[in-house]
Amino acid sequence: MLLLQNRLDAALIAIGTQIVREATRIHARLHAISENTGSNFLKLIIFFVSIPVFQLSHFAFKATYSLQQVKLLLVGRKCAALGGKDLSLKF
């Protein structure tokens, strides 16, 4: 069961990371298009399209970061249960 949970966590972290990378790539492309256009109306449309892209990237980053923090806390508690120090409390 634990091995399956570790695989699921790793898959979710990889998916979240890929979403952030793709959103960053899309945002960079939209920015390049915005810089090369002369129309202010087109720049405004690109700006409004880039807002949800940023929100998706930000959400994926926060979710992935939170999942990694939970994993770190669990490892720290396991280490403390085995007689070591729980160093995860410093994060």
C-alpha positions as CSV (number, residue, x, y, z in Angstrom):
1,M,0.0,0.0,0.0
2,L,2.8,2.4,0.9
3,L,4.6,1.7,-2.4
4,L,1.4,2.5,-4.3
5,Q,1.0,5.8,-2.4
6,N,4.6,6.7,-3.1
7,R,4.1,6.1,-6.8
8,L,0.9,8.1,-6.8
9,D,2.6,11.0,-5.0
10,A,5.5,10.9,-7.5
11,A,3.1,10.8,-10.5
12,L,1.1,13.8,-9.1
13,I,4.3,15.8,-8.5
14,A,5.5,15.0,-12.1
15,I,2.1,16.0,-13.5
16,G,2.0,19.3,-11.5
17,T,5.6,20.1,-12.6
18,Q,4.7,19.4,-16.3
19,I,1.6,21.7,-16.0
20,V,3.8,24.5,-14.7
21,R,6.4,24.0,-17.5
22,E,3.7,24.0,-20.2
23,A,2.0,27.1,-18.8
24,T,5.3,28.9,-18.7
25,R,6.0,28.0,-22.3
26,I,2.5,29.2,-23.3
27,H,2.9,32.4,-21.4
28,A,6.3,33.1,-23.0
29,R,4.8,32.5,-26.5
30,L,1.9,34.8,-25.7
31,H,4.3,37.5,-24.5
32,A,6.4,37.2,-27.6
33,I,3.3,37.6,-29.8
34,S,2.2,40.6,-27.7
35,E,5.6,42.2,-28.2
36,N,5.5,41.7,-32.0
37,T,2.1,43.1,-32.6
38,G,1.3,46.7,-33.3
39,S,-2.3,46.6,-32.3
40,N,-3.2,47.6,-28.8
41,F,-6.5,45.7,-29.1
42,L,-4.6,42.4,-29.8
43,K,-2.3,43.1,-26.9
44,L,-5.3,43.5,-24.7
45,I,-6.8,40.2,-25.9
46,I,-3.5,38.4,-25.3
47,F,-3.3,39.9,-21.8
48,F,-6.8,38.6,-21.0
49,V,-5.8,35.1,-22.3
50,S,-2.6,35.0,-20.3
51,I,-4.5,35.6,-17.0
52,P,-6.0,32.1,-16.8
53,V,-2.7,30.6,-18.0
54,F,-0.9,32.3,-15.1
55,Q,-3.7,31.2,-12.6
56,L,-3.3,27.6,-13.8
57,S,0.4,27.7,-13.4
58,H,0.2,29.3,-10.0
59,F,-2.4,26.7,-8.8
60,A,-0.3,23.8,-10.1
61,F,2.8,25.2,-8.4
62,K,1.0,25.6,-5.0
63,A,-0.6,22.1,-5.2
64,T,2.8,20.5,-6.1
65,Y,4.6,22.4,-3.4
66,S,2.0,21.5,-0.8
67,L,2.2,17.8,-1.7
68,Q,5.9,17.9,-1.3
69,Q,5.6,19.6,2.1
70,V,3.3,16.9,3.3
71,K,5.7,14.2,2.1
72,L,8.5,16.0,4.0
73,L,6.5,16.1,7.2
74,L,5.7,12.4,6.9
75,V,9.4,11.5,6.4
76,G,10.3,13.7,9.4
77,R,7.7,12.0,11.6
78,K,8.9,8.6,10.5
79,C,12.5,9.6,11.3
80,A,11.4,10.8,14.7
81,A,9.5,7.6,15.3
82,L,12.7,5.6,14.6
83,G,14.6,7.6,17.3
84,G,16.0,10.4,15.2
85,K,15.2,14.1,15.1
86,D,12.2,15.5,13.3
87,L,14.0,18.2,11.3
88,S,11.0,18.8,9.0
89,L,9.5,21.1,11.7
90,K,12.1,23.8,10.7
91,F,10.6,24.2,7.2
